[in-house]
């Protein structure tokens, strides 16, 4: 090996790495991801060769995936879950729509205006017609409107448990009643799947949203978000084996069956999820969610104190504040090293209170925000 070339490459890599933002620095306030747990990083590194697109070569990793799906099933009230780990919530949502289309042979998909952009990707890729449903005053899906829009052409109805912009939880229980035994119901709980179960254990009054409801057919949940697993790690969970069989293929040149959108799969995240869930357990996640909610309420209080209005009180660890020109505020904060995001309607700045966002981070952030808001006449 040419040591000089190696040294040069490593310097280039370090330079690029140093240019990135890192969760540990506490400046990333707009992401639904966080620094993976150390055990997830170790597990990921150990299984870096694994590719469950060719599962016969990786029987140990395949067993871990089965255990992970079972663990997620128990968390989300599915005693006999089917499914797999995917490369992100987008892939899980697209796959759910693919299954619904295969099963029903229909081409309309009903979902709320607050849905993740992956829903639109799925429609575009599979020539599905998106049928949007409006939101109520709390930015939740209007289930009466959804029911009115169900037709003989409906392939799937989809709700969101923890919307990307506001963290709102659609009335999945009502959608379940509407869809039970009549329509395929998918729940995008990419963010909420590792938050809502623990909020409910902590006494928060949130409706059921998972397989406890008979009408729910499939769910997306992302362990690489509040599950603190290594990226990328989403999971698509299914109620019935026939859902998985509908998209299964057995290529002659590979070992085993494929039932995923991806062929080659970066499967190192599977042991990353397994290790993190086993180590933290329900108690560990419950404590993490509680800490995040404590900081969420503290941030909400501080925002109100400087004169900003919240469109809704947070349902989970996402906080939004109304401003006339969010882009201007974002640019100003970006110059100070803060990375926040925004919502579409109403216009708000948005902070996701992940485990790396502490009270100390909030105390450092608020003065910069207040100064900018006063400069631009927002308060």
N, C-alpha and C positions, 0 to 999 in steps of 0.2 A: 504494500500500500504506500502511495506517495503521501508522506506525512504533511508536506506543504499544502497539497490540494485538500486533504482532509481538514486541516486547520482552517483553510480559507472557507471551505463549505460551512464549517461549524460557526465561524464568525458571521457569515451571511445569515444563517439560521437564527443565531442569537439576535442579530439586528432586527430581523423580521419579528421575532418573538417579543422583543422589547417595544416594538411599535404597537403591538396589540394592547387592548385593554384587558385587564384580568380581574376576575370577580373578587379575589382576595384583597384588592386595593380599595374596595368599597365605593367605587365611582360609577359602577354600572347599575343604573336604577330603572332601566326600561326593559330588562330581559326577564323572561320566564324560566331561564336556566340559572344555575349557580355552580360554584366550584364543586366538582364531584368529591364524594367522600374518599379519603385516602385508601380505604380497602377496595373501593371500586377501581381506582387507578392501578393498584397492584394486580387485581384480578384481570383487568383489561390487558395489561402488559403481558401477563402470563399466557393469555389465549390469543395473542395477536394474529396467529396463523389461521385461526378457526374460520371456516366458511360453511355455514349450514345450507348454502346453496348446493353443496355436495355432501349431504349429511352422513352417508355411510363411512366417510373418512374421519368423522368427528363424533363418534358415539357418546363420548363423555360430555361434550358440549351439548349434544342433543338431549341427553338426560337432564342436564341443568336447565335447558329451555323448558322442558316439560314441568320441572319443579317450579320454575318461575311462573309459568302460566297458572299452575295450581295455586301458588301463593297469592297471585293477583286475583284469582277466582274467589278464594276465601275472603279476601279483603272486600270484594265487590259482590258478595252473596251469590256466587255461581259455584256450586259444589262439583260440577263436572264440566269445567270450561274447555273449550277448544281454542286454538289460535297460535300466534307466534310473535316473536319479537321482530320489529321492523326498524327501518332506518329513520323513523321520525313520525310525528303525528300526521303529517301530510300523507305519507305512504299508507298509514293505517286507515285514514278516512277515505282515500281513493280506493283502497281494497274493499272497504265496506260497501261503497257504492257499486263497485264491480260485482260483488256477490249479489247485491240486491237486483241488479240488472240481469244477471245470469239466471237467478231464481224466478223472477217475475216476467221477464221478456218485455218489460215496460220501460218508458223513457222519460218520466218526469220525477224530479226529486224536490221535496218540500222541505225548506229550512228557513231559519230566521235571518233577518237582515244583519244580525250580529255574528253570523257564521264566519269561521276561519276561511281565508282565501283558498285553502286546499279544496273546499267544497266546489268552488268555481273551476279549479283546475280539473277536478274529477269530471265535471259536466263537459268541459271543453274536450277532454281526452276521449270521452266515451259517447259523445253526441247525446248527452242527457240535457233535458230542458230544466233549468233552475226555476223553481216557483218560490219566490220570496214571500215571507210572512213578516208583518210589522211587529213592533215592540210596544210593550206597555210603558207606563211612566217610570218603571224601575228597570227598563231596558231588558225585559224578559220577553220571550216569544209569546205572542197572542195565540193561545191554543184554540180559541173559538174560530179565529180566522184560518188557522191551520186545518181544522176539521172541515171548514167550508171549501177549502181548496183541494181536498183529497178527491180523486176521481178514478175512473177506470184505467187511467194511464199512469197512476202513481206507482213508481218502483220502490220508493223509500221515503220515509219521513225521518228527519234528523233534528235533534235538539242538542243544546250545548249546556254542559254542566261546568261552568267557569269560563265565561266568554273572554276572549283575548283582550278586549279593550277595557271592560268594566269588571270582569270577574263575576258577572251575574249568572245565576243558575236558572235555566228555563224550567217551567213546570213539567218535568219529565213524568211525574206521576199522572198528570192529566193526559199527556200524550200517550202514555201506556194504556190508559183506559180507552182512548180513541182508537188506538192501533191494534189492540189485542186481538190476535187470531185473524186479523184482516189485512194489516199492512206491516211491512218490514220497518222496524224502528231502530235507528242507530243513534247512539249517544256519544258525542264528542266530549269526553272528560279528560282530554289531554292534560289540562292543568288541574282540574278539580278532583281527578281520581286519587291523588295523593294528598288532598286537602280536606274535602268534604267528609270522608269517613271519620277523620280525627276531630273535626269541628263538631260533628254530631256526638262523638264520645265526650267532648268537652262541654256539652250542653247547649250548643247553638241550635236554634230552631230552623233547620233546613229540611226541605222535603226529600223523600227517597228519590234516588236518581239512577240506581244501578239494577243488577239482575234480580234484586228483591222484587222488582216490578215485573209481572209476567209478560208484559208487552215488549220489553227490551230484548232485541235480538243480537245486537253487537255493540261493543264499546271500544273507544280509543282511550288509552291511558298512557301517559309518558313518564316512566321512571327517571328520565334524565332531567325532569323539571324538579318538582318538590320531592321526588324520590331520591335525589342526589346521587344517581348512578352516572356512569360515564356516558358521554355523547358519542354516537346517537343511540337512543334506546327508547322506542315506543313499543306499545303492545296492542295488538288487535285481539280482543276477546270475543268469542262467539258462544251462543247458547247451544247450538246443535252441530253435530258432526257434518251433516249434509251441507251446511254452509261452506265449510272448508273444502269438502269434496267437489263442490261446484266449480272451483277454480284450480283443482289439483292437476298436475302434470307429472309424467314420469319419463324424463328424457333418457334415451337409450345409452347415452355416453356418460351419464352421471349415476351416482349411487343414490337410491332412495327417491322419495316423492317430493316435488316442489309444490307449495301452495302459497306462494308469495308473489308480489309484484316484482321484486328484485330476483335476479338469478344469483349471482355472487352476493353473499351477504357478509358484511363486517360483523362477525358474531362474537367478538371479544366483549361486547357490551352485555351479552347474556350472563356470563359469570360476574360481570360488574354489578348487574342488577341483583343477582342471587346473593352475592356476598354482602351487599349493602342492606338488603332487606333482612337477611338473617342476623346481621350484627345489630342493627337498630331495633328491629321488631316494632310492634305497635306502640310500645311505651316510648321508644326513641323518636318515632315520627310524631306522636302526640305532643311530646315536649317541644319538638322543632316547630310544629304548627302553632302551638301556644305562644312561643317566643315571637314568631313572625306576626301573629295577630296583635300581640302587645305593642310591637313597634308600629304596626299598621294604625292602631288607634292613637298612638302618640303622634305619628306623622299627620293624621287627620286633624288632631287638635292644633298642632303647630301651624298647619296651613290655614285653618280658620282664624287663628290669632293674628296672622299677618294680613287678613282681609280677603282671602280667597274663598270662593263658594264651591262646595262639593255637589256634583249633580245627584249623587246618591250616597248614602252611608255604605261603606264597604261591606260586602257579603263575605269576602275572603280577602286575602292579602294583596289586593290591587286598589290603589288610591288614585282618583282623578280629581282635578281641580279646574274649574272653568276659567278660561282666558280668551281674550278677543283674538289674539294672534299667537297661537302656540309655536309656530315656526320661528318667530322672532325670539321667543323665550328659549327655545331649544338651541338656537344658534349662539345666544349669549352664554348659556350654561356650558355649551360645548367648548367654548373658548376657555372656560375655567376648569375643564376636565371632567364635567358631569355628563353622563350619557343617559338622557331620559327619552321618553317617547310621547306620542300624542294619540288622541282619539279623533274620529271623524265627526260624529254628531251626537251630542253637542261638542263644540271645540273645547278640548281640555288638554292639559299636560297630564301625563300618566306615569306613575311610579309603581313598580312591582316590588313588594317587600319580601325578597327572597332571604334565605338564611344569612347571606353575607351583608345584608342591610341592617345595621344595628342602630340603636338610639344615638350613639356617637356619630354615626354617618348622617343621621337626620339633623343633628345639631350643627354639623358642619355644612350641610346642604342648605338649610333654611335661610341663613343670612345672605348667601349668594342669590338665591331665588328671590328673596324679598327686595334686595337691591335692584335686581333687574326688573322686577314687576313695578317698582316705583318709578324707575327710569322711563319705562314705556307706558306708564299710566294705566297699568292693569289693577292697581290698588290705590 
